[in-house]
Amino acid sequence: MTKARNAIATFYVAIYLRLSRDDQNGSAESMSISNQRDMLIEYCEERGWKVYDIYIDDGFTGTNFERPGFQRMIVGLKINPLPANSPLYDILYPISRTIAS
């Protein structure tokens, strides 16, 4: 086999975290967001995936895409896309809810 076939692909993952309810701790990040981040980072580490970036919208509704973290993710991935072989993961929560027209 050639060296290229034996090479292990590196996956880069963008993690998006969202919680739609108001944070009870004022301006502090909610425990749910912290837990999501910790779980997904651990999930990626266990698989040898590299975390490209983490995008967070804590306390924003999922009924539209006017969320700062989501917008930063879209712009960032357009400017500097992940390698073609890499997944974009949203494991725990949907990126959006049904959007009424």
N, CA, C and O atoms as a GROMACS GRO file, in nm:
protein
  404
    1MET      N    1   0.083  -0.119   0.000
    1MET     CA    2   0.000   0.000   0.000
    1MET      C    3   0.087   0.124   0.000
    1MET      O    4   0.199   0.125   0.052
    2THR      N    5   0.033   0.227  -0.059
    2THR     CA    6   0.108   0.351  -0.062
    2THR      C    7   0.096   0.424   0.070
    2THR      O    8   0.008   0.396   0.152
    3LYS      N    9   0.187   0.516   0.090
    3LYS     CA   10   0.186   0.596   0.213
    3LYS      C   11   0.055   0.674   0.227
    3LYS      O   12   0.002   0.687   0.338
    4ALA      N   13   0.003   0.724   0.117
    4ALA     CA   14  -0.122   0.801   0.120
    4ALA      C   15  -0.238   0.716   0.169
    4ALA      O   16  -0.324   0.764   0.243
    5ARG      N   17  -0.242   0.590   0.128
    5ARG     CA   18  -0.352   0.504   0.171
    5ARG      C   19  -0.343   0.470   0.319
    5ARG      O   20  -0.445   0.445   0.384
    6ASN      N   21  -0.222   0.470   0.373
    6ASN     CA   22  -0.204   0.437   0.514
    6ASN      C   23  -0.225   0.558   0.605
    6ASN      O   24  -0.239   0.543   0.727
    7ALA      N   25  -0.227   0.675   0.547
    7ALA     CA   26  -0.243   0.796   0.628
    7ALA      C   27  -0.382   0.801   0.690
    7ALA      O   28  -0.481   0.763   0.627
    8ILE      N   29  -0.388   0.846   0.812
    8ILE     CA   30  -0.516   0.861   0.882
    8ILE      C   31  -0.564   1.004   0.860
    8ILE      O   32  -0.491   1.100   0.885
    9ALA      N   33  -0.688   1.016   0.814
    9ALA     CA   34  -0.744   1.148   0.787
    9ALA      C   35  -0.768   1.222   0.918
    9ALA      O   36  -0.810   1.163   1.018
   10THR      N   37  -0.741   1.350   0.917
   10THR     CA   38  -0.770   1.435   1.032
   10THR      C   39  -0.904   1.503   1.006
   10THR      O   40  -0.923   1.567   0.902
   11PHE      N   41  -0.995   1.490   1.100
   11PHE     CA   42  -1.124   1.555   1.089
   11PHE      C   43  -1.126   1.680   1.175
   11PHE      O   44  -1.086   1.677   1.291
   12TYR      N   45  -1.172   1.789   1.116
   12TYR     CA   46  -1.190   1.914   1.188
   12TYR      C   47  -1.338   1.934   1.207
   12TYR      O   48  -1.416   1.919   1.112
   13VAL      N   49  -1.378   1.969   1.327
   13VAL     CA   50  -1.519   1.978   1.361
   13VAL      C   51  -1.551   2.117   1.413
   13VAL      O   52  -1.479   2.171   1.497
   14ALA      N   53  -1.659   2.175   1.363
   14ALA     CA   54  -1.713   2.299   1.417
   14ALA      C   55  -1.826   2.260   1.511
   14ALA      O   56  -1.918   2.188   1.471
   15ILE      N   57  -1.821   2.306   1.633
   15ILE     CA   58  -1.924   2.274   1.732
   15ILE      C   59  -2.016   2.395   1.747
   15ILE      O   60  -1.970   2.507   1.770
   16TYR      N   61  -2.146   2.371   1.734
   16TYR     CA   62  -2.244   2.477   1.755
   16TYR      C   63  -2.329   2.441   1.875
   16TYR      O   64  -2.387   2.332   1.881
   17LEU      N   65  -2.338   2.532   1.971
   17LEU     CA   66  -2.414   2.512   2.094
   17LEU      C   67  -2.522   2.618   2.105
   17LEU      O   68  -2.498   2.736   2.080
   18ARG      N   69  -2.644   2.575   2.143
   18ARG     CA   70  -2.753   2.671   2.158
   18ARG      C   71  -2.843   2.626   2.271
   18ARG      O   72  -2.872   2.507   2.287
   19LEU      N   73  -2.888   2.723   2.348
   19LEU     CA   74  -2.990   2.701   2.451
   19LEU      C   75  -3.088   2.816   2.437
   19LEU      O   76  -3.049   2.932   2.439
   20SER      N   77  -3.216   2.784   2.425
   20SER     CA   78  -3.315   2.886   2.392
   20SER      C   79  -3.373   2.961   2.510
   20SER      O   80  -3.432   3.067   2.492
   21ARG      N   81  -3.359   2.909   2.629
   21ARG     CA   82  -3.421   2.979   2.743
   21ARG      C   83  -3.325   3.082   2.803
   21ARG      O   84  -3.203   3.076   2.782
   22ASP      N   85  -3.382   3.175   2.878
   22ASP     CA   86  -3.300   3.277   2.942
   22ASP      C   87  -3.209   3.213   3.047
   22ASP      O   88  -3.250   3.120   3.117
   23ASP      N   89  -3.090   3.263   3.057
   23ASP     CA   90  -2.994   3.209   3.153
   23ASP      C   91  -3.029   3.259   3.293
   23ASP      O   92  -3.049   3.378   3.314
   24GLN      N   93  -3.038   3.168   3.388
   24GLN     CA   94  -3.072   3.205   3.525
   24GLN      C   95  -2.958   3.273   3.598
   24GLN      O   96  -2.980   3.335   3.702
   25ASN      N   97  -2.838   3.264   3.546
   25ASN     CA   98  -2.721   3.321   3.614
   25ASN      C   99  -2.686   3.461   3.562
   25ASN      O  100  -2.572   3.504   3.574
   26GLY      N  101  -2.781   3.530   3.506
   26GLY     CA  102  -2.752   3.663   3.454
   26GLY      C  103  -2.668   3.655   3.329
   26GLY      O  104  -2.709   3.591   3.231
   27SER      N  105  -2.551   3.717   3.329
   27SER     CA  106  -2.466   3.719   3.210
   27SER      C  107  -2.375   3.597   3.203
   27SER      O  108  -2.304   3.580   3.103
   28ALA      N  109  -2.374   3.513   3.305
   28ALA     CA  110  -2.288   3.394   3.305
   28ALA      C  111  -2.342   3.291   3.206
   28ALA      O  112  -2.463   3.284   3.182
   29GLU      N  113  -2.254   3.212   3.152
   29GLU     CA  114  -2.292   3.107   3.060
   29GLU      C  115  -2.368   2.999   3.136
   29GLU      O  116  -2.330   2.962   3.248
   30SER      N  117  -2.475   2.948   3.077
   30SER     CA  118  -2.556   2.847   3.146
   30SER      C  119  -2.479   2.716   3.162
   30SER      O  120  -2.387   2.686   3.086
   31MET      N  121  -2.520   2.640   3.263
   31MET     CA  122  -2.458   2.509   3.286
   31MET      C  123  -2.485   2.415   3.169
   31MET      O  124  -2.401   2.332   3.135
   32SER      N  125  -2.602   2.428   3.106
   32SER     CA  126  -2.633   2.342   2.993
   32SER      C  127  -2.533   2.364   2.879
   32SER      O  128  -2.484   2.268   2.820
   33ILE      N  129  -2.503   2.489   2.850
   33ILE     CA  130  -2.406   2.520   2.745
   33ILE      C  131  -2.268   2.466   2.786
   33ILE      O  132  -2.199   2.406   2.703
   34SER      N  133  -2.229   2.486   2.909
   34SER     CA  134  -2.100   2.435   2.957
   34SER      C  135  -2.095   2.283   2.946
   34SER      O  136  -1.994   2.227   2.903
   35ASN      N  137  -2.204   2.218   2.984
   35ASN     CA  138  -2.210   2.072   2.975
   35ASN      C  139  -2.206   2.024   2.830
   35ASN      O  140  -2.137   1.927   2.799
   36GLN      N  141  -2.280   2.092   2.742
   36GLN     CA  142  -2.278   2.057   2.601
   36GLN      C  143  -2.135   2.066   2.547
   36GLN      O  144  -2.086   1.975   2.480
   37ARG      N  145  -2.069   2.178   2.577
   37ARG     CA  146  -1.932   2.200   2.528
   37ARG      C  147  -1.839   2.090   2.578
   37ARG      O  148  -1.763   2.032   2.501
   38ASP      N  149  -1.844   2.062   2.709
   38ASP     CA  150  -1.755   1.961   2.766
   38ASP      C  151  -1.780   1.824   2.703
   38ASP      O  152  -1.685   1.753   2.670
   39MET      N  153  -1.907   1.788   2.687
   39MET     CA  154  -1.940   1.657   2.630
   39MET      C  155  -1.894   1.646   2.484
   39MET      O  156  -1.840   1.544   2.444
   40LEU      N  157  -1.915   1.752   2.406
   40LEU     CA  158  -1.878   1.746   2.265
   40LEU      C  159  -1.726   1.752   2.245
   40LEU      O  160  -1.673   1.687   2.155
   41ILE      N  161  -1.656   1.827   2.328
   41ILE     CA  162  -1.510   1.828   2.320
   41ILE      C  163  -1.457   1.690   2.354
   41ILE      O  164  -1.368   1.639   2.285
   42GLU      N  165  -1.510   1.629   2.459
   42GLU     CA  166  -1.467   1.494   2.496
   42GLU      C  167  -1.498   1.395   2.384
   42GLU      O  168  -1.416   1.310   2.352
   43TYR      N  169  -1.616   1.406   2.324
   43TYR     CA  170  -1.658   1.321   2.213
   43TYR      C  171  -1.558   1.331   2.098
   43TYR      O  172  -1.518   1.230   2.040
   44CYS      N  173  -1.518   1.454   2.065
   44CYS     CA  174  -1.422   1.476   1.957
   44CYS      C  175  -1.285   1.421   1.993
   44CYS      O  176  -1.220   1.356   1.911
   45GLU      N  177  -1.240   1.446   2.115
   45GLU     CA  178  -1.108   1.397   2.160
   45GLU      C  179  -1.101   1.245   2.154
   45GLU      O  180  -0.999   1.189   2.113
   46GLU      N  181  -1.209   1.177   2.194
   46GLU     CA  182  -1.212   1.031   2.191
   46GLU      C  183  -1.196   0.975   2.051
   46GLU      O  184  -1.148   0.863   2.034
   47ARG      N  185  -1.234   1.052   1.951
   47ARG     CA  186  -1.227   1.009   1.812
   47ARG      C  187  -1.107   1.066   1.738
   47ARG      O  188  -1.086   1.038   1.620
   48GLY      N  189  -1.029   1.147   1.808
   48GLY     CA  190  -0.912   1.207   1.745
   48GLY      C  191  -0.946   1.322   1.652
   48GLY      O  192  -0.864   1.360   1.568
   49TRP      N  193  -1.064   1.379   1.667
   49TRP     CA  194  -1.106   1.491   1.584
   49TRP      C  195  -1.052   1.620   1.643
   49TRP      O  196  -1.039   1.633   1.765
   50LYS      N  197  -1.020   1.715   1.558
   50LYS     CA  198  -0.971   1.847   1.601
   50LYS      C  199  -1.088   1.945   1.599
   50LYS      O  200  -1.161   1.954   1.500
   51VAL      N  201  -1.106   2.019   1.708
   51VAL     CA  202  -1.212   2.119   1.714
   51VAL      C  203  -1.161   2.246   1.646
   51VAL      O  204  -1.068   2.310   1.693
   52TYR      N  205  -1.225   2.280   1.536
   52TYR     CA  206  -1.190   2.398   1.456
   52TYR      C  207  -1.231   2.526   1.529
   52TYR      O  208  -1.153   2.621   1.540
   53ASP      N  209  -1.354   2.525   1.580
   53ASP     CA  210  -1.405   2.642   1.654
   53ASP      C  211  -1.533   2.600   1.724
   53ASP      O  212  -1.595   2.499   1.690
   54ILE      N  213  -1.572   2.679   1.823
   54ILE     CA  214  -1.696   2.656   1.897
   54ILE      C  215  -1.780   2.782   1.886
   54ILE      O  216  -1.733   2.892   1.915
   55TYR      N  217  -1.903   2.765   1.845
   55TYR     CA  218  -1.996   2.875   1.826
   55TYR      C  219  -2.109   2.859   1.927
   55TYR      O  220  -2.165   2.750   1.940
   56ILE      N  221  -2.143   2.967   1.998
   56ILE     CA  222  -2.240   2.957   2.107
   56ILE      C  223  -2.349   3.063   2.095
   56ILE      O  224  -2.320   3.181   2.072
   57ASP      N  225  -2.472   3.020   2.110
   57ASP     CA  226  -2.586   3.109   2.123
   57ASP      C  227  -2.662   3.064   2.248
   57ASP      O  228  -2.742   2.971   2.242
   58ASP      N  229  -2.638   3.130   2.357
   58ASP     CA  230  -2.701   3.096   2.484
   58ASP      C  231  -2.817   3.192   2.508
   58ASP      O  232  -2.796   3.313   2.523
   59GLY      N  233  -2.939   3.139   2.512
   59GLY     CA  234  -3.057   3.222   2.536
   59GLY      C  235  -3.121   3.275   2.409
   59GLY      O  236  -3.201   3.368   2.416
   60PHE      N  237  -3.087   3.218   2.292
   60PHE     CA  238  -3.146   3.263   2.166
   60PHE      C  239  -3.244   3.160   2.114
   60PHE      O  240  -3.220   3.040   2.124
   61THR      N  241  -3.354   3.207   2.056
   61THR     CA  242  -3.455   3.119   2.001
   61THR      C  243  -3.402   3.045   1.879
   61THR      O  244  -3.313   3.094   1.808
   62GLY      N  245  -3.456   2.927   1.855
   62GLY     CA  246  -3.420   2.850   1.738
   62GLY      C  247  -3.517   2.870   1.623
   62GLY      O  248  -3.509   2.798   1.523
   63THR      N  249  -3.608   2.966   1.635
   63THR     CA  250  -3.709   2.986   1.531
   63THR      C  251  -3.660   3.075   1.417
   63THR      O  252  -3.732   3.094   1.319
   64ASN      N  253  -3.539   3.129   1.429
   64ASN     CA  254  -3.481   3.205   1.319
   64ASN      C  255  -3.328   3.192   1.325
   64ASN      O  256  -3.274   3.135   1.420
   65PHE      N  257  -3.262   3.244   1.226
   65PHE     CA  258  -3.116   3.233   1.220
   65PHE      C  259  -3.047   3.363   1.257
   65PHE      O  260  -2.927   3.379   1.232
   66GLU      N  261  -3.119   3.456   1.316
   66GLU     CA  262  -3.062   3.584   1.359
   66GLU      C  263  -3.000   3.568   1.498
   66GLU      O  264  -3.044   3.631   1.594
   67ARG      N  265  -2.899   3.485   1.505
   67ARG     CA  266  -2.828   3.458   1.630
   67ARG      C  267  -2.681   3.488   1.607
   67ARG      O  268  -2.626   3.444   1.506
   68PRO      N  269  -2.616   3.560   1.697
   68PRO     CA  270  -2.477   3.601   1.674
   68PRO      C  271  -2.380   3.484   1.654
   68PRO      O  272  -2.294   3.490   1.566
   69GLY      N  273  -2.392   3.380   1.733
   69GLY     CA  274  -2.302   3.266   1.718
   69GLY      C  275  -2.323   3.193   1.587
   69GLY      O  276  -2.227   3.154   1.521
   70PHE      N  277  -2.449   3.176   1.548
   70PHE     CA  278  -2.481   3.110   1.423
   70PHE      C  279  -2.429   3.192   1.305
   70PHE      O  280  -2.369   3.137   1.213
   71GLN      N  281  -2.452   3.323   1.310
   71GLN     CA  282  -2.404   3.410   1.202
   71GLN      C  283  -2.252   3.409   1.193
   71GLN      O  284  -2.197   3.407   1.083
   72ARG      N  285  -2.183   3.410   1.308
   72ARG     CA  286  -2.037   3.404   1.309
   72ARG      C  287  -1.989   3.272   1.248
   72ARG      O  288  -1.889   3.269   1.176
   73MET      N  289  -2.061   3.162   1.278
   73MET     CA  290  -2.025   3.033   1.223
   73MET      C  291  -2.039   3.034   1.070
   73MET      O  292  -1.948   2.989   1.000
   74ILE      N  293  -2.150   3.084   1.019
   74ILE     CA  294  -2.174   3.086   0.875
   74ILE      C  295  -2.068   3.170   0.805
   74ILE      O  296  -2.009   3.127   0.706
   75VAL      N  297  -2.043   3.291   0.856
   75VAL     CA  298  -1.943   3.378   0.795
   75VAL      C  299  -1.804   3.315   0.804
   75VAL      O  300  -1.730   3.313   0.705
   76GLY      N  301  -1.769   3.263   0.921
   76GLY     CA  302  -1.638   3.202   0.939
   76GLY      C  303  -1.614   3.084   0.849
   76GLY      O  304  -1.504   3.067   0.796
   77LEU      N  305  -1.715   3.000   0.831
   77LEU     CA  306  -1.699   2.881   0.747
   77LEU      C  307  -1.698   2.916   0.599
   77LEU      O  308  -1.643   2.842   0.519
   78LYS      N  309  -1.759   3.030   0.562
   78LYS     CA  310  -1.751   3.075   0.422
   78LYS      C  311  -1.611   3.129   0.394
   78LYS      O  312  -1.555   3.104   0.287
   79ILE      N  313  -1.555   3.203   0.489
   79ILE     CA  314  -1.422   3.262   0.472
   79ILE      C  315  -1.313   3.156   0.478
   79ILE      O  316  -1.221   3.156   0.397
   80ASN      N  317  -1.324   3.066   0.575
   80ASN     CA  318  -1.222   2.964   0.597
   80ASN      C  319  -1.292   2.829   0.616
   80ASN      O  320  -1.307   2.783   0.729
   81PRO      N  321  -1.336   2.765   0.505
   81PRO     CA  322  -1.413   2.641   0.519
   81PRO      C  323  -1.332   2.528   0.580
   81PRO      O  324  -1.209   2.524   0.569
   82LEU      N  325  -1.404   2.437   0.644
   82LEU     CA  326  -1.340   2.316   0.696
   82LEU      C  327  -1.291   2.233   0.577
   82LEU      O  328  -1.344   2.245   0.467
   83PRO      N  329  -1.189   2.150   0.599
   83PRO     CA  330  -1.147   2.061   0.491
   83PRO      C  331  -1.264   1.978   0.440
   83PRO      O  332  -1.356   1.945   0.516
   84ALA      N  333  -1.262   1.944   0.312
   84ALA     CA  334  -1.375   1.876   0.247
   84ALA      C  335  -1.414   1.745   0.313
   84ALA      O  336  -1.530   1.703   0.302
   85ASN      N  337  -1.321   1.678   0.380
   85ASN     CA  338  -1.352   1.548   0.439
   85ASN      C  339  -1.408   1.558   0.580
   85ASN      O  340  -1.422   1.456   0.647
   86SER      N  341  -1.438   1.676   0.625
   86SER     CA  342  -1.470   1.695   0.766
   86SER      C  343  -1.617   1.721   0.790
   86SER      O  344  -1.681   1.795   0.716
   87PRO      N  345  -1.671   1.661   0.896
   87PRO     CA  346  -1.812   1.680   0.929
   87PRO      C  347  -1.834   1.807   1.010
   87PRO      O  348  -1.744   1.854   1.080
   88LEU      N  349  -1.953   1.862   1.000
   88LEU     CA  350  -1.998   1.970   1.086
   88LEU      C  351  -2.102   1.908   1.177
   88LEU      O  352  -2.206   1.861   1.131
   89TYR      N  353  -2.075   1.907   1.306
   89TYR     CA  354  -2.159   1.834   1.399
   89TYR      C  355  -2.248   1.922   1.483
   89TYR      O  356  -2.207   2.027   1.533
   90ASP      N  357  -2.370   1.880   1.497
   90ASP     CA  358  -2.468   1.935   1.590
   90ASP      C  359  -2.536   1.812   1.650
   90ASP      O  360  -2.644   1.773   1.606
   91ILE      N  361  -2.472   1.753   1.749
   91ILE     CA  362  -2.513   1.622   1.798
   91ILE      C  363  -2.634   1.628   1.892
   91ILE      O  364  -2.725   1.546   1.880
   92LEU      N  365  -2.635   1.722   1.984
   92LEU     CA  366  -2.734   1.718   2.090
   92LEU      C  367  -2.864   1.794   2.060
   92LEU      O  368  -2.972   1.750   2.098
   93TYR      N  369  -2.852   1.906   1.992
   93TYR     CA  370  -2.969   1.990   1.973
   93TYR      C  371  -2.980   2.030   1.826
   93TYR      O  372  -2.878   2.048   1.759
   94PRO      N  373  -3.102   2.044   1.776
   94PRO     CA  374  -3.116   2.089   1.638
   94PRO      C  375  -3.068   2.234   1.624
   94PRO      O  376  -3.076   2.313   1.719
   95ILE      N  377  -3.018   2.267   1.507
   95ILE     CA  378  -2.971   2.404   1.483
   95ILE      C  379  -3.089   2.500   1.486
   95ILE      O  380  -3.075   2.614   1.531
   96SER      N  381  -3.204   2.456   1.437
   96SER     CA  382  -3.320   2.544   1.440
   96SER      C  383  -3.446   2.465   1.466
   96SER      O  384  -3.449   2.342   1.453
   97ARG      N  385  -3.549   2.538   1.502
   97ARG     CA  386  -3.683   2.481   1.515
   97ARG      C  387  -3.756   2.513   1.387
   97ARG      O  388  -3.706   2.587   1.302
   98THR      N  389  -3.875   2.459   1.372
   98THR     CA  390  -3.956   2.490   1.254
   98THR      C  391  -3.980   2.640   1.253
   98THR      O  392  -4.022   2.700   1.352
   99ILE      N  393  -3.952   2.699   1.139
   99ILE     CA  394  -3.967   2.845   1.125
   99ILE      C  395  -4.098   2.872   1.054
   99ILE      O  396  -4.116   2.831   0.939
  100ALA      N  397  -4.189   2.939   1.122
  100ALA     CA  398  -4.318   2.973   1.063
  100ALA      C  399  -4.300   3.081   0.957
  100ALA      O  400  -4.222   3.175   0.977
  101SER      N  401  -4.370   3.068   0.845
  101SER     CA  402  -4.357   3.170   0.740
  101SER      C  403  -4.447   3.287   0.761
  101SER      O  404  -4.446   3.380   0.681
   0.00000   0.00000   0.00000
